[in-house]
């Protein structure tokens, strides 16, 4: 879940929270509160997130790319992949349908 908020600073800040204890078929409510330099608390709107897939928690034997969601995607999508513990390097690159390199997202 990604929330954009504005507080005591003059620019917007992105905050991210990953809830590792969710279950498929359940809707969760999250709410961000920020505290300014004077101690004033501002609560932001509650966001509901419906979990449609169970997170993967098993030991992975081989590199696996899961379905992208949504697909087709425009302008964004989520691409989930599983990496065995023995692998050290991951490179994620995006190509268009003709094979032209569009973007290199990860190489580490």
Beta strands, then each sheet from edge to edge (+ up, - down):
strand 1: 2-5
strand 2: 13-16
strand 3: 27-30
strand 4: 33-35
strand 5: 41-43
strand 6: 47-50
strand 7: 64-65
strand 8: 81-82
strand 9: 91-95
strand 10: 101-107
sheet 1: 1+ 2-
sheet 2: 3+ 6-
sheet 3: 4+ 5-
sheet 4: 7+ 8-
sheet 5: 9+ 10-
end
